[in-house]
Amino acid sequence: MAKYMTKQRAALLDFLQAHPDQAMSAGQISAAMDGEQVSASAVYRNLAELETEGRVRRLRRGDGREVFFQYLDGEDCRNSVHLSCTRCGRTFHMNALGAERMLRDVERSDSFQVDRSETVLYGLCGSCRRETEGET
């Protein structure tokens, strides 16, 4: 059940919809929304409620304790396997053909059906990988 749409909640949803390929902490979201008259407590409270509603996903990177949130209320996002860069934090949809092939292989070889709405693969995106290779 959707909650009453306050101005702060509407502003947060607008912000999240404008950044669908980013996973950000509540603190990062609050800082980025500075000046939009959305309190930090409203960001935290609404993120928790949006997670319960299935409109945002909670993520952790590596063994860090910080929690990140990604907007996934759009149907394309909800049915996609996500790739999340552990260096820059960018999160994006996996190529649909590659995802289907991978999920089919897992189901065939392990008799396990993956819930794509809960699937995030972590690693380095192409840009970060190129930067890392250039550092050596």
Secondary structure, DSSP 8 states (H G I E B T S, - for coil): ------HHHHHHHHHHHH-TTB-B-HHHHHHHTTTSS--HHHHHHHHHHHHHTTSEEEEE-TT---EEEEE--SHHHHTS-EEEETTT-BEEE--HHHHHHHHHHHHHHH-----GGG-EEEE--HHHHHHHHHH-
